[in-house]
Amino acid sequence: MKNWNLGRLCIAVMMSLAMLSSIAAQETPVSTADGGKAKVHAQFEALFTSITDQLTNNQQMYLNNPTSYYDFLTSTVIDLWDSSSTTRALVGKTHYKKLGEQQRGSLVAAVDQTLIRYAFEGLDSYGGQVFRVADVVVNEKQGMGWVQVLMESPIIPDINLDILIKRNDTDAWHAVDIRVKGITYVAIKKHKYREILEEQGVKALMDNLTIKNTEFFTTVCAGANNPELVGIAPC
């Protein structure tokens, strides 16, 4: 459980930490031009360098000030995460297509907040780990790939985290899922998402996520015991 929380910490939300687990299972991306690999490597290396620096120097500040950590996540990690693709993978392509535009937007927003919650849950588990990009595999033609991140820890054995990435219409690469020890986030969560959606409907699914997120952040903000944070996300 602790290792998985550290995986959440890396992506948040980026775990929603999602991506098309079905595609990941059926297709193995193939390395192509070094230029494409170099671009992706530089993009995600900068992200994880920032994550390592921020957690090393600001962990206690983030624990005391949830708003600051929330701002950091939304300005860095979330910008590199394709939450719509993650959401589609979680509920299934068929169910996703049936949703109206407003329903899709609301569900994606709820997934976004869930990913951020995961990042908050992982914050307590941080203990000096260093994150760096170890390898990148991309398939330029299919617009899919993997970023392998090495988590070097002073207290537990090193762990490899694999981030599934997808290229969007603007030629930018975004994360859609995370794999820890062979298990992806989507693979773990999709059955529960689809069960609620099929048995109770999309509103029940959104309510389920919203209640969990609201209760969690209410507790986090109360623990910070800072009245000045009231009314500022996520408080």
Summary of the structure (lengths in Angstrom):
residues: 235
radius of gyration: 17.4
end to end distance: 26.3
largest distance: 52.8
contacts: 785
relative contact order: 0.20
helix: 60%
strand: 17%
